[in-house]
Amino acid sequence: MRQLKTRWSDKIDREHVLEEYPRPLMRRNSYINLNGMWDYAITGENRMPEKYDGAICVPFSPESQLSGVKRQLKPREYLWYRRRLPQHMRPEEGRRWLLNFGAVDQYAEVYVNGTLVKKHLGGYLPFTADITEALCED
């Protein structure tokens, strides 16, 4: 597959990817942007992988040059992402932690600390998962 490279391709800072707040009029101080480098795996079965293939730059799709993967999924392949959440994301009395997704390709299952917190069906639609109960105390 041939990759389209733009003048911005080499200028991407993988530690600071699209950090702007998505809705500036609704900005909150508790917002944490999780864009950046995540582990990824592409598997042939719908089972959480034991090992990962490398790093992918989120929010870019694996097909894109900016993702660093540059690979298109085939039918009946599954794409897995994994990332350690920041240390300060801990359960707190009266506080909820919401994980917002701008979109997924078609179907997503979201796990936090091995707990399924959300299933979502619908390509390119935003959704939110409340991950509060799955966060660790320590």
C-alpha positions in Angstrom: 0.0 0.0 0.0 1.4 3.4 -1.0 1.5 6.0 1.7 0.6 9.7 1.2 3.2 11.8 2.9 2.6 15.5 3.6 4.9 18.3 4.8 3.6 17.7 8.3 4.5 14.0 8.4 8.0 14.5 9.7 7.1 17.3 12.1 4.7 15.3 14.3 5.8 15.3 17.9 4.7 11.8 19.2 4.8 13.0 22.8 2.4 15.9 22.1 -0.2 14.9 19.5 -3.2 17.0 18.8 -3.4 18.2 22.4 -5.9 21.0 21.8 -9.1 20.7 23.8 -11.8 19.3 21.5 -14.6 21.7 22.7 -13.0 25.0 23.9 -16.2 26.5 25.2 -16.7 23.5 27.6 -13.1 23.3 28.8 -12.5 21.8 32.3 -9.3 21.6 34.3 -9.7 17.8 34.9 -9.3 17.0 31.2 -6.5 14.6 30.3 -5.5 14.0 26.7 -4.4 10.4 26.0 -3.2 11.0 22.4 0.3 9.8 21.8 2.0 6.4 21.8 0.1 3.3 22.7 1.0 -0.4 22.3 -0.9 -2.2 19.6 -1.4 -5.7 18.3 -3.2 -7.1 15.3 -4.5 -10.6 15.8 -6.6 -13.2 14.0 -8.8 -13.9 16.9 -11.0 -12.0 19.3 -8.9 -12.6 22.3 -6.7 -10.2 24.2 -3.2 -10.6 23.0 -0.4 -11.9 25.3 2.2 -9.7 23.4 1.9 -6.6 21.4 3.4 -5.8 17.9 4.8 -2.3 18.6 3.7 1.2 19.1 1.0 3.2 17.4 0.5 7.0 17.5 -3.1 7.7 18.6 -5.4 9.2 17.2 -4.2 8.1 13.8 -5.5 5.0 12.1 -3.0 2.1 11.5 -3.2 2.6 7.8 -1.8 6.1 8.0 1.8 7.1 7.8 1.4 9.2 11.0 0.3 6.2 13.1 3.7 4.6 12.5 2.1 1.2 11.7 1.3 1.8 8.0 -0.8 -1.4 7.8 -4.4 -2.0 6.7 -6.4 -4.6 8.7 -7.7 -7.5 6.7 -11.1 -9.1 7.1 -11.5 -11.0 10.4 -8.5 -9.3 12.0 -8.7 -7.5 15.3 -6.8 -4.4 16.4 -5.9 -4.1 20.1 -4.6 -1.0 21.9 -3.1 -0.8 25.3 -1.9 2.1 27.5 -1.0 2.7 31.1 -3.2 5.5 32.4 -1.5 8.4 34.3 -0.8 7.7 38.0 -3.2 10.4 39.2 -6.2 8.8 37.7 -7.5 7.1 40.8 -10.9 6.6 42.3 -12.0 9.6 44.4 -15.1 10.1 46.4 -17.8 12.0 44.3 -15.6 12.0 41.2 -16.2 10.1 37.9 -13.6 9.3 35.3 -15.0 9.3 31.8 -13.1 8.1 28.8 -14.2 9.8 25.6 -13.7 8.4 22.1 -14.1 10.6 19.1 -14.7 7.6 16.9 -13.8 4.0 16.3 -13.8 2.1 13.0 -16.9 -0.1 13.7 -16.9 -2.0 17.0 -15.0 -1.5 20.2 -14.7 -3.2 23.6 -13.0 -1.0 26.2 -11.2 -2.7 29.1 -9.6 -1.0 32.1 -7.5 -3.2 34.4 -9.0 -6.3 32.7 -12.6 -5.2 33.3 -14.9 -4.7 30.4 -16.3 -1.2 30.9 -18.0 -0.5 27.5 -19.1 -2.1 24.2 -19.8 0.2 21.3 -21.1 -0.5 17.8 -21.2 2.2 15.2 -18.4 3.3 12.9 -17.1 6.8 13.3 -19.4 7.8 16.1 -18.3 9.3 19.4 -19.0 7.5 22.6 -18.1 7.7 26.3 -17.1 5.0 28.8 -17.4 5.6 32.6 -14.2 3.9 33.8 -14.4 4.9 37.5 -15.3 1.5 39.0 -12.4 -0.2 37.1 -9.6 2.1 38.3 -7.2 0.8 40.9 -6.9 2.2 44.4 -3.1 2.1 44.6 
